[in-house]
Amino acid sequence: MTSRGSGAGLLGRRSERQALDDLLAGARDGHSGVLVLRGEAGIGKTELLKYLLGRATGCRTVGAAGVQSEMELSYAGLHQLCAPLLSGLDNLPVPQRDALGTAFGLHGGAAPDRFLVGLATLSLLSDAAGSEPLICVIDDAQWLDRVSAQTLEFVARRLLAESVVLAVAVREPTTGEMFTGLPELPVTGLFEEDSRKLLASVVTGPLDHRVRDRIVAETRGNPLALLELPHTLTVLDLTGAGDFGRTGAGPVANRLEQDFLRRVQSLPAETQRLLFLAAAEPVGDVTLLRRAAERLRIAVDAAAAEAEASGLITLGAWARFRHPLVRSAAYRAAGPADLREVHRALADVTDARLDPDRRAWHLARAAAGPDEAVAAELERSADRAQARGGVAAAAAFLDRAAQLTPDPTRRGARALAAAQAKYQAGAFDAARELAGAAELGPLDDLGAARSTLLRGRIMTASNSAGAGLPLLLEAARRLEPLDAGLARETYRDAIYAALTAGRLPQGKGILDVAQAILATPTPAEPTRDDLLLDGQARLTTQGYAAGAPMLLQALAAFRADGISPKEGLGWLPLACRLAHSTWDFESWSVLSARLVDLARETGALAVLPSALLLRLSNRVFAGDLAGAGSLVAEATAIGEATGSSFFAHYSALVVEPWKGREATTHQAIDAVTQDLLLRGEGKVETATQWAAAVLYNGLGRYAEAYAAALRGCENPQELGLSLQSTVELVEASVRLGRPADAAAAVRRISDMAQAAGTEWALGTASGVRALVSKGQPADALYREAIERLGGTGARMDLARTHLLYGEWLRRENRRADARAHLGIAHDMLSTIGAGAFAERARRELQATGASVRRQSAATHVALTPQEEQIARLVRDGLTNPEIGAQLFISPHTVEWHLRKVFSKLGITSRKEIRTIRLAGEAASA
């Protein structure tokens, strides 16, 4: 009455086939394409992927499929996809080649950053598509190991002009979010007519039309259900005389799996055991399967013949289940003792030298209770996974190792290590749970302190700096007598968290951290790290004059001496912030550039976004808005690659106010203010109010600037932009005739300048004192400010001081002198791109009777931000692969953008870019 298989082929699916054909057409025209196929089990996703491969004539094809039992093996899915392409590994830039080689276990090395692995994968696929389009298909992506899925998502978001197609099939519903935000193709059931045709292809005898219609309705066009459900029905059922309704309702996938489960259980015992083995062995290696079956004394040939006759599995060169639901049904059919038996057999026949991690996982599944030997094997597997950058896999190995550890003390230590790995993998809830489990065991003092530190880091990463600060502070105190080095690093992180959080409505703050640091013993010969922490602590507790000299001494040491990547990535972020706060422009410039270089060179993408923010803030005050804009574009590219937009939004907040564009500035303010993770943290209030104060001072709307600046400097202990808000407050207060407010702000800035003694600080102090002075003293102070600021790199402040001096001179009726300084201000501010301030200078110049020279236009056409960024990097001498590595795009995409740049600018070579003025650049650029 029914037959296995179908000769109907791919029925219907006209729109789905058209979407896949369009992908292929685009690839053949030199474009990349991504499509995520989503649908329930059995709906036809795999058949559509087969259709795509069948149509890919003249293309290179590679593929991979997720396997549920391999979800804990790091990079397993990615390696499966890339294995045919690894001959091109040596063509990649060295950092990318080393990262991917380490991830795949081809050689040893430091654990690679997962985004560097993603960039290497992007480059590898792009190179492989050099001579012919590359078609990549991923089936059952819901079962990919986490790091492989993340890497492929990264690649999917960066594909553009490489002639690469990435088609991904994801079963729905699935836990968590996978491949979201990408082009999707929902795969739903067949139309009724096509469903009837497919059903007729497997029912060879009479089929009552009422039964047919009910099967079509209940399967909702699911092809696998249409093919399989008839096999569960009797002849009476098919002819309408039986009790078809007994099959029940419910989700199609569940009904199919129950059907497969019944079919497995109906097989002879030895055949069932062979299927149990095949379900537990993820690779489908028939030779390995046969050896394991022989260890269980299964008559392999007879059992294999029976299994294949059932239609549930084929045993050729590889073991392949009819559908993943069959595998899960077979695994479910096995009892606990059966599963331990098959995993033990598979462990026994798995080569401990060639595949130690899979063997360890089988041993873990075979363990009936605590087993130290197996736990130790899992711990070694975790070490190997960690070395390859597979922190999610390391966490799974350690979690299971902890469960199997008989000794309570060792179990707690392993649970804590698992929690640390979960934290590194971004699984914060699981990390929190494991840390709690570890603390229930008898951790020693160092273990307990490390657990507190971990919980602080989890809170900082998953919630906010303010939320994690109390735990970081507690951990630092507990670590002091146990690990002085780690304690100092934790105090460093606590200081940084406190400065990031700013004023907090309640709980611990920067004063608490500073007091704790000063309570620790001071080394006889303090290092630059010690000076940095102690200087900040003294500044907070004893006043600016007490801490600034020590901070400047530390910064000079950081600037003068070499620094290792590990130390630099740990300490330079804080050093850069404190250089800004002590008005040390030279250290801020040197150290922020060094930090960005270190983060790029080492692929430390966890640090690079904040490094870019520190650097672009420096570039803004250096009057290099064009360079700062390029860094914003890079931060945006990283945000798109990593799925985090915070740093891009915050970067825009620093740059946009200077351009005088009210709408874009408010967009940046709103984007930062509405970030849910930052609600309640005072630093957001300080930064956004500073941005508003700069904007409104530039626009000459001093009442609004005053209100914003007053709020921006409410918490001076935040330093940084709180200090800059004080500078903005002076100008706004003077314009509004509020001498008391202006005088108080001037006193504060002057006191800081005397303590710091830098040219930037002293020049700024002279400038604000000039604003509240009259006559000859004001004139002398303006001149002093210009002279001092002219000896620093702070060109933005220098340009604004020329503007303020020129405005004062015009009010003093010294028109000739006013024109000179206003002309300098107008030229500088126009070149910088500080539009509103430049417009102020233009109006003042016109008021002196001068005719304002029109600034020569920059490029005669508008480049997109990414095109402009690429043009700048080409002019700096970077190659396409180097540009791609910096912007997280492939060299082919760089070339694609570059062709558009050439076309827009009317040039034909890279050399000609050097002669072109880009937006915001001086005529000599």
Residue pairs with C-beta under 8 A, 6 or more apart in sequence:
1 203
1 204
1 205
1 206
1 230
1 235
1 238
2 202
2 203
2 204
2 205
2 230
2 231
3 201
3 202
3 204
4 202
4 311
5 202
5 227
6 198
6 201
6 202
6 227
7 201
8 197
8 198
8 201
10 17
10 44
10 47
10 48
10 51
11 190
11 194
11 197
11 198
11 223
12 190
12 191
12 193
12 194
13 44
13 48
13 51
13 190
16 48
16 185
16 187
17 48
17 51
19 35
19 185
20 35
20 48
20 51
20 52
20 55
20 167
21 55
22 33
23 33
23 35
23 52
23 165
23 167
24 52
24 55
24 56
24 59
24 133
24 135
24 165
26 32
26 33
26 165
27 33
27 59
27 129
27 133
27 134
27 135
27 163
27 164
27 165
28 58
28 59
28 133
28 163
30 161
30 163
31 160
31 161
31 163
32 159
32 160
32 161
32 162
32 163
32 164
32 165
32 166
33 159
33 164
33 165
33 166
33 183
34 156
34 159
34 165
34 166
34 167
34 168
34 182
34 183
35 165
35 166
35 167
35 168
35 182
35 183
35 184
35 185
36 168
36 169
36 170
36 179
36 182
36 183
36 184
36 185
37 45
37 48
37 49
37 167
37 168
37 169
37 170
37 184
37 185
37 187
38 45
38 169
38 170
38 172
38 184
38 185
38 186
38 187
39 45
39 171
39 172
39 186
39 187
39 188
40 171
40 172
40 173
40 222
40 251
40 252
40 253
41 171
41 224
41 252
41 253
41 256
41 257
41 323
41 324
41 325
42 222
42 223
42 224
42 225
42 228
42 252
42 253
42 256
42 323
42 325
43 187
43 188
43 189
43 222
43 223
43 224
44 187
44 190
44 223
44 224
45 139
45 169
45 170
45 171
45 187
46 139
46 169
47 223
48 169
48 187
49 63
49 137
49 139
49 167
49 169
52 135
52 137
52 165
52 167
53 61
53 63
53 135
53 137
56 133
56 135
58 132
58 133
59 132
59 133
59 134
59 135
60 128
60 129
60 132
60 133
60 134
60 135
61 134
61 135
61 136
61 137
62 81
62 82
62 84
62 85
62 128
62 134
62 135
62 136
62 137
63 81
63 136
63 137
63 138
63 139
64 77
64 78
64 80
64 81
64 137
64 138
64 139
64 144
65 77
65 80
65 138
65 139
65 140
66 77
66 138
66 139
66 140
66 141
66 142
66 143
66 144
66 145
67 76
67 140
67 143
67 282
67 283
68 143
68 282
68 324
68 327
68 328
69 280
69 282
70 76
70 77
70 143
70 145
70 282
71 143
71 144
71 145
71 146
72 145
72 361
72 392
72 393
72 396
72 397
73 145
73 357
73 358
73 361
73 385
73 390
73 393
74 103
74 145
74 147
74 148
74 385
74 388
74 389
74 390
74 391
74 392
74 393
74 394
75 103
75 104
75 117
75 145
75 147
75 148
75 151
75 388
75 389
75 390
76 145
76 148
77 138
77 144
77 145
77 148
77 149
77 152
78 103
78 104
78 117
78 121
78 147
78 148
78 151
78 152
79 104
79 148
81 136
81 138
81 152
82 100
82 104
82 121
82 124
82 125
85 124
85 125
85 128
86 104
86 106
86 124
88 124
88 127
88 128
89 97
89 100
89 101
89 106
89 124
90 97
91 127
92 100
92 120
92 123
92 124
92 127
93 123
93 881
93 882
93 885
95 116
95 601
95 603
95 885
96 116
96 119
96 120
96 123
96 885
97 120
98 107
98 109
98 112
99 112
99 113
99 116
99 117
99 119
99 120
99 389
99 603
100 112
100 117
100 120
100 121
100 124
101 107
101 109
102 108
102 109
102 110
102 111
102 112
102 387
102 388
102 389
103 112
103 117
103 388
103 389
103 390
104 388
105 384
105 388
108 387
109 387
110 387
111 386
111 387
111 388
111 389
111 391
112 388
112 389
112 603
113 389
113 602
113 603
113 604
113 605
113 606
114 147
114 150
114 151
114 389
115 154
115 603
115 605
115 638
115 641
115 642
115 888
116 603
116 605
117 147
117 151
117 389
118 150
118 151
118 154
118 155
118 158
118 641
118 888
119 154
119 884
119 885
119 888
121 151
121 152
121 154
121 155
122 154
122 155
122 158
122 159
122 888
122 889
122 890
123 881
123 884
123 890
123 891
125 134
125 136
125 155
125 162
125 164
125 890
126 162
126 164
126 890
126 891
126 892
126 893
128 134
129 162
129 163
129 164
129 892
132 163
133 163
133 164
133 165
134 162
134 163
134 164
134 165
135 165
135 167
136 164
136 165
136 166
136 167
137 167
137 168
137 169
138 144
138 152
138 166
138 167
138 168
138 169
139 169
140 169
140 171
140 324
141 149
141 152
141 168
141 169
141 170
141 178
141 179
142 170
142 171
142 174
142 178
143 324
144 152
145 390
145 392
145 393
146 392
146 425
147 389
147 390
147 391
147 392
147 393
147 425
149 178
149 179
152 166
152 168
152 179
153 178
153 179
153 182
154 641
154 642
155 166
156 166
156 168
156 179
156 182
157 181
157 182
157 640
157 641
158 640
158 641
158 888
158 889
158 890
158 893
159 166
159 890
159 893
160 889
160 890
160 892
160 893
160 896
161 890
161 892
161 893
161 895
161 896
162 890
162 892
162 893
163 892
168 179
170 178
170 179
171 324
188 221
189 195
189 219
189 220
189 221
189 222
190 198
190 221
190 223
190 226
191 221
192 216
192 221
194 221
195 216
195 219
195 221
195 226
196 212
196 216
198 223
198 226
198 227
199 207
199 212
199 215
199 216
199 226
199 230
200 207
202 226
202 227
202 230
202 231
203 230
203 238
205 235
205 238
206 238
206 239
207 238
207 239
208 238
208 239
208 240
210 240
211 233
211 237
211 238
211 239
211 240
211 244
214 244
215 226
215 229
215 230
216 226
218 229
218 249
218 252
219 225
219 226
219 229
219 252
220 252
222 252
224 256
224 323
224 325
225 252
225 255
225 256
228 256
228 259
228 260
229 247
229 255
229 256
229 259
230 238
231 259
231 263
232 247
232 259
232 262
233 242
233 244
233 247
234 242
235 242
236 242
237 243
237 244
247 255
248 255
253 325
256 323
256 325
257 325
257 328
257 329
257 332
258 329
260 312
260 323
260 325
260 326
260 329
260 330
261 329
261 332
261 333
263 310
263 312
263 329
264 272
264 275
264 312
264 326
264 329
264 330
264 333
265 272
265 333
267 275
267 306
267 307
267 310
268 303
268 306
270 298
270 299
270 302
270 303
271 303
271 306
271 307
271 310
272 330
272 333
272 334
273 293
273 296
273 298
273 303
273 338
273 342
274 289
274 293
274 298
274 300
274 303
274 304
274 307
275 307
275 312
275 313
275 330
275 333
276 330
276 331
276 333
276 334
276 338
276 339
276 342
277 289
277 292
277 293
277 296
277 298
277 342
277 345
277 346
278 284
278 289
278 307
278 313
278 319
278 321
278 327
278 330
279 321
279 327
279 328
279 330
279 331
279 334
280 331
280 339
280 342
280 343
280 346
280 362
280 365
281 288
281 289
281 292
281 319
281 346
282 358
284 318
284 319
284 320
285 318
285 319
286 315
286 316
286 317
286 318
286 319
288 346
288 349
288 350
289 315
289 319
290 300
291 349
292 342
292 345
292 346
292 348
292 349
293 300
293 303
293 345
294 300
295 345
295 348
295 349
296 341
296 342
296 345
304 315
307 313
307 315
308 314
308 315
311 322
312 321
312 322
312 326
312 330
313 319
313 320
313 321
313 322
313 326
314 320
314 322
321 327
321 330
331 339
334 342
339 365
340 365
340 366
340 367
340 368
341 366
343 362
343 363
343 365
343 366
344 362
344 363
344 366
346 362
347 359
347 362
347 363
347 366
350 358
350 359
350 362
351 359
352 359
356 377
356 380
356 381
356 384
357 381
357 384
357 385
357 393
357 397
359 377
360 374
360 377
360 378
360 380
360 381
360 397
361 378
361 381
361 397
363 374
363 377
363 378
364 374
364 377
364 378
364 400
364 401
364 404
367 374
367 404
369 404
370 404
370 405
370 406
371 404
371 406
372 404
372 405
372 406
372 407
372 410
374 404
375 401
375 402
375 404
375 405
375 414
376 401
378 397
378 398
378 400
378 401
378 404
379 397
379 398
379 401
379 414
381 397
382 393
382 394
382 395
382 397
382 398
382 401
382 417
382 421
383 394
385 391
385 393
385 394
385 397
386 394
386 421
391 421
391 424
391 425
392 421
392 422
392 425
392 427
394 421
395 418
395 421
395 422
395 424
395 425
395 427
395 430
395 431
398 414
398 415
398 417
398 418
398 421
399 415
399 418
399 422
399 434
401 414
401 418
402 411
402 412
402 414
402 415
402 418
402 434
402 437
402 438
405 411
405 414
408 441
408 442
409 441
409 442
409 443
409 444
411 441
412 437
412 438
412 439
412 440
412 441
412 442
412 443
412 447
413 438
413 443
413 447
415 434
415 435
415 437
415 438
415 441
416 434
416 435
416 438
416 443
416 447
416 450
416 451
416 454
418 434
419 430
419 431
419 432
419 433
419 434
419 435
419 437
419 438
419 451
419 454
420 431
420 454
422 428
422 430
422 431
422 434
423 431
423 454
423 457
423 458
423 461
426 461
428 458
428 461
428 462
431 454
431 458
432 455
432 458
435 451
435 454
435 455
435 458
438 447
438 451
439 448
439 451
443 451
445 478
445 482
446 479
446 482
446 483
448 478
449 475
449 478
449 479
449 482
449 483
450 475
450 479
452 471
452 474
452 475
452 478
453 471
453 472
453 475
453 476
453 479
453 486
453 490
455 471
456 468
456 469
456 470
456 471
456 472
456 473
456 474
456 475
457 468
457 472
457 493
458 468
459 467
459 468
459 471
460 467
460 468
460 469
460 472
460 493
460 497
461 468
463 677
464 501
464 677
464 678
464 680
464 681
465 496
465 497
465 498
465 500
465 501
465 681
465 683
466 497
466 501
466 504
466 507
466 680
466 681
468 497
469 494
469 497
469 498
469 501
469 504
469 507
469 508
469 509
469 513
470 507
470 508
472 490
472 493
472 494
472 497
473 494
473 508
473 512
473 513
473 516
475 490
476 487
476 490
476 491
476 494
476 516
477 487
477 516
479 486
479 487
479 490
480 487
480 520
487 520
488 529
488 530
488 533
489 570
491 513
491 516
491 517
491 520
491 533
492 529
492 532
492 533
492 570
492 571
492 574
494 513
494 516
495 510
495 513
495 514
495 517
495 533
495 536
495 537
495 574
496 573
496 574
496 577
498 508
498 509
498 510
498 513
499 510
499 577
499 683
499 718
499 719
499 720
500 681
500 683
501 509
501 681
501 682
501 683
502 681
502 682
502 683
502 684
502 685
502 686
502 715
502 718
502 722
503 509
503 682
503 683
503 685
503 686
503 714
503 715
503 717
503 718
504 680
504 681
504 682
505 680
509 717
510 540
510 717
510 718
511 540
511 541
511 717
513 537
513 540
514 536
514 537
514 538
514 539
514 540
514 541
515 537
515 541
517 533
517 534
517 536
517 537
518 534
518 537
518 538
518 541
522 530
522 534
523 530
526 534
528 554
528 557
528 558
528 561
529 554
529 571
531 550
531 551
531 553
531 554
531 557
532 551
532 554
532 555
532 558
532 571
532 574
532 575
532 578
534 550
535 547
535 548
535 549
535 550
535 551
535 553
535 554
535 578
536 547
536 551
536 574
536 578
537 547
538 546
538 547
538 550
539 546
539 547
539 548
539 551
540 547
540 717
544 751
544 752
544 755
544 756
545 751
545 754
545 755
548 582
548 752
548 755
548 756
549 755
551 578
551 581
551 582
552 582
552 584
552 587
552 756
552 757
552 758
554 575
554 578
555 575
555 578
555 579
555 582
555 584
555 587
555 591
556 587
558 571
558 572
558 575
558 587
558 591
559 586
559 587
559 590
559 591
563 571
563 572
563 594
565 598
565 601
565 602
565 604
568 594
568 595
568 598
569 595
569 598
569 599
569 602
569 604
569 607
572 591
572 592
572 594
572 595
572 598
572 611
573 595
573 607
573 610
573 611
573 614
575 587
575 591
576 588
576 591
576 592
576 595
576 614
576 618
577 614
577 719
577 720
578 719
579 585
579 587
579 588
579 591
579 592
580 588
580 617
580 618
580 719
580 720
581 719
581 720
581 723
582 756
582 758
582 761
583 752
583 753
583 756
583 758
583 760
583 761
583 764
584 756
584 758
584 760
585 618
585 621
585 622
585 758
585 759
585 760
585 792
585 793
585 794
586 792
586 793
588 618
589 618
589 622
589 793
592 611
592 614
592 615
592 617
592 618
593 615
595 607
595 611
595 614
595 615
596 608
596 611
596 612
596 615
598 604
598 611
599 605
599 607
599 608
599 611
600 608
600 885
600 886
605 638
605 642
608 638
609 635
609 638
609 639
609 644
609 646
609 647
610 647
612 631
612 634
612 635
612 638
612 647
612 651
613 635
613 647
613 650
613 651
613 654
615 631
616 627
616 628
616 631
616 632
616 635
616 651
616 654
616 655
617 628
617 654
619 625
619 627
619 628
619 631
620 628
620 654
620 655
620 658
620 796
621 794
621 796
621 797
622 793
622 794
622 795
622 796
623 794
623 795
623 796
623 798
623 799
623 828
623 832
623 834
624 795
624 832
625 655
625 658
625 659
625 832
625 833
625 834
625 920
626 833
626 872
626 918
626 919
626 920
626 921
627 872
628 654
628 655
629 655
629 865
629 868
629 919
629 920
630 868
630 869
630 872
630 873
631 651
632 648
632 651
632 652
632 655
632 865
633 865
633 866
633 868
633 869
633 887
634 869
634 886
634 887
635 647
635 648
635 651
636 645
636 648
636 651
636 865
637 866
637 887
637 888
637 889
638 644
638 647
638 648
638 888
639 645
639 646
639 647
639 648
640 888
641 888
645 671
646 672
646 675
646 677
649 668
649 671
649 672
649 675
650 672
650 687
652 664
652 667
652 668
652 671
653 665
653 668
653 669
653 671
653 672
653 687
653 688
653 691
654 691
656 664
656 665
656 667
656 668
656 691
656 695
657 665
657 691
657 692
657 694
657 695
657 698
658 694
658 698
658 796
658 832
658 833
658 834
658 837
659 665
659 833
659 834
659 835
659 836
660 695
660 698
660 699
660 834
660 835
660 836
660 837
660 838
660 839
661 835
662 695
662 699
665 691
665 692
665 695
668 691
669 688
669 691
669 692
672 678
672 684
672 687
672 688
673 684
673 688
675 684
678 684
682 715
682 718
683 718
685 711
685 712
685 714
686 712
686 713
686 714
686 715
686 718
686 720
686 721
686 722
686 725
687 721
689 708
689 709
689 711
689 712
689 725
690 708
690 709
690 712
690 721
690 722
690 724
690 725
690 728
692 704
692 705
692 708
692 712
693 705
693 706
693 708
693 709
693 712
693 725
693 728
693 729
693 732
694 728
695 705
695 836
696 702
696 704
696 705
696 708
696 732
697 705
697 709
697 728
697 731
697 732
698 834
698 835
698 836
698 837
698 840
699 836
700 836
700 840
702 731
702 732
702 735
702 736
703 732
703 736
705 728
705 731
705 732
706 729
706 732
706 733
706 736
706 738
706 741
708 725
708 728
709 725
709 726
709 728
709 729
709 732
710 729
710 741
711 725
712 721
712 722
712 724
712 725
712 728
712 729
713 722
713 723
713 725
713 726
713 729
713 745
714 722
715 722
716 722
716 723
716 726
716 748
723 749
723 752
726 745
726 748
726 749
727 745
727 749
727 764
727 768
729 741
729 742
729 745
730 742
730 745
730 746
730 749
730 768
730 771
730 772
731 768
731 771
731 804
733 739
733 741
733 742
733 745
734 742
734 771
734 772
739 772
742 771
742 772
743 772
745 768
746 765
746 768
746 769
746 771
746 772
749 764
749 765
749 768
750 765
750 768
750 769
752 761
752 765
753 761
753 762
753 764
753 765
754 765
758 792
759 788
759 789
759 791
759 792
760 788
760 789
760 792
760 794
760 797
762 788
763 784
763 785
763 786
763 787
763 788
763 789
763 792
763 794
763 797
763 798
763 801
764 785
764 789
764 797
766 781
766 782
766 784
766 785
766 788
767 781
767 782
767 785
767 789
767 797
767 801
767 804
769 781
770 778
770 779
770 781
770 782
770 785
770 804
770 805
770 808
771 778
771 804
773 781
778 808
782 801
782 804
782 805
782 808
783 805
785 801
785 805
786 798
786 801
786 802
786 805
789 797
789 798
789 801
790 798
792 798
795 828
795 832
796 832
796 834
798 828
799 824
799 825
799 828
799 829
799 832
799 834
799 837
800 825
800 829
800 837
802 821
802 822
802 824
802 825
802 828
803 821
803 822
803 825
803 829
803 837
803 840
803 841
803 844
805 821
806 818
806 819
806 820
806 821
806 822
806 824
806 825
806 841
806 844
807 818
807 822
807 840
807 844
809 815
809 817
809 818
809 821
810 818
810 822
810 844
810 847
810 848
812 818
815 848
815 849
818 844
818 848
819 845
819 848
819 850
822 841
822 844
822 845
822 848
822 850
823 845
823 850
825 837
825 838
825 841
826 838
826 841
826 842
826 845
826 852
827 855
829 837
829 838
829 841
830 838
830 855
831 855
831 920
831 921
831 922
831 923
832 838
832 920
833 919
833 920
842 852
845 852
846 852
856 917
856 923
858 917
858 918
858 919
858 920
858 921
859 904
859 905
859 916
859 917
859 918
859 919
861 904
861 905
863 871
863 901
863 904
863 905
863 918
863 919
866 887
866 897
867 897
867 900
867 901
867 904
868 918
868 919
869 887
870 883
870 887
870 894
870 897
870 898
870 901
871 901
871 905
871 913
871 916
871 918
872 918
873 882
873 883
873 886
873 887
874 883
874 898
874 910
874 913
875 913
875 914
878 886
880 891
880 894
880 895
880 898
881 891
883 889
883 891
883 894
884 890
884 891
884 893
884 894
887 894
898 910
901 913
902 908
902 909
905 912
905 913
905 916
907 913
907 916
917 923
917 925
918 925
